[in-house]
Amino acid sequence: MYRGFALRRAAQTDARFLGDMLVEAANWRAGGVRPRHEVLTSPEHRRYLAGWKRMSDDGLVATGEDDAPVGAAWYRVLPQNAPGFGFVGAAVPELIIGVHPLWRARGVGRSLLRGIVQLAGTEGHARISLSVERDNFARNLYRAEGFAVVGEGAIRDTMVRGTL
Ligand SMILES: CC(C)(COP(=O)(O)OP(=O)(O)OC[C@H]1O[C@@H](n2cnc3c(N)ncnc32)[C@H](O)[C@@H]1OP(=O)(O)O)[C@@H](O)C(=O)NCCC(=O)NCCS
């Protein structure tokens, strides 16, 4: 399998790149063109990144051969009174993942996913959740990596995986 990338722990200084990946996730559908500023200031998306890196935030950045970031997965514990799309409980972190378009379908996403599940476990989280629109192929990736659907909305599913 082609690799050519490495994973490292996400730092506070990665906020801008994580913002890029949040925009990719919001615009996952082919032709999705919500402008960066609009995504990053919208209430439904800014909660995943505002104030990064908080005490309970953690994540991984995938880097290419020149150490430039090419993808990221991170999690955040969101409160019950301001939950994310994939909220399942006040102590269960919610995952966000995105890979730069030029780097997709090379194993980066799967590698980030495995790494972030492991990281969440070592940081003491028994479970991790996410939300995915039903027609996003990423749903199959999550299933293959052990996430199970625990809630079905009109267009999005909530999925959860244990970290052990
Ligand atoms: C979803 C995403 C993170 C996956 O990352 P990736 O690096 O492309 O994924 P991988 O290369 O590890 O591929 C994982 C699996 O998905 C499959 N896959 C990759 N791209 C695909 C596509 N466009 N359509 C269908 N399947 C695809 C791969 O074949 C692979 O399965 P396989 O190993 O059995 O062949 C990435 O595509 C992305 O950033 N998408 C836009 C943002 C997004 O949708 N984020 C998730 C929001 S919930």
The ligand as a Gaussian input file, in Angstrom:
#p B3LYP/6-31G(d) Opt

LIG

0 1
 C      -13.638000      10.596000       4.653000
 C      -12.135000      10.813000       4.549000
 C      -11.603000      11.391000       5.854000
 C      -11.471000       9.439000       4.292000
 O      -10.083000       9.639000       4.174000
 P       -9.270000       8.926000       3.023000
 O       -7.824000       9.178000       3.305000
 O       -9.783000       9.339000       1.699000
 O       -9.654000       7.386000       3.291000
 P       -8.780000       6.107000       3.023000
 O       -7.862000       6.320000       1.872000
 O       -8.185000       5.645000       4.304000
 O       -9.917000       5.108000       2.522000
 C      -10.734000       4.434000       3.407000
 C      -11.694000       3.566000       2.617000
 O      -12.631000       4.361000       1.929000
 C      -12.609000       4.025000       0.528000
 N      -12.746000       5.241000      -0.239000
 C      -11.849000       6.235000      -0.324000
 N      -12.349000       7.215000      -1.123000
 C      -13.573000       6.794000      -1.541000
 C      -14.586000       7.369000      -2.350000
 N      -14.435000       8.586000      -2.917000
 N      -15.732000       6.688000      -2.524000
 C      -15.900000       5.475000      -1.964000
 N      -14.977000       4.881000      -1.168000
 C      -13.828000       5.541000      -0.969000
 C      -11.285000       3.419000       0.262000
 O      -11.410000       2.548000      -0.815000
 C      -10.953000       2.754000       1.569000
 O      -11.455000       1.479000       1.623000
 P      -10.504000       0.259000       1.249000
 O       -9.302000       0.379000       2.137000
 O      -11.368000      -0.908000       1.588000
 O      -10.183000       0.410000      -0.175000
 C      -11.755000      11.749000       3.368000
 O      -12.186000      11.193000       2.158000
 C      -12.322000      13.162000       3.498000
 O      -11.680000      14.035000       4.065000
 N      -13.539000      13.393000       2.966000
 C      -14.155000      14.704000       3.026000
 C      -14.474000      15.109000       4.455000
 C      -15.431000      14.132000       5.116000
 O      -16.309000      13.576000       4.505000
 N      -15.193000      13.940000       6.421000
 C      -16.013000      13.068000       7.217000
 C      -17.247000      13.773000       7.648000
 S      -18.210000      12.705000       8.707000

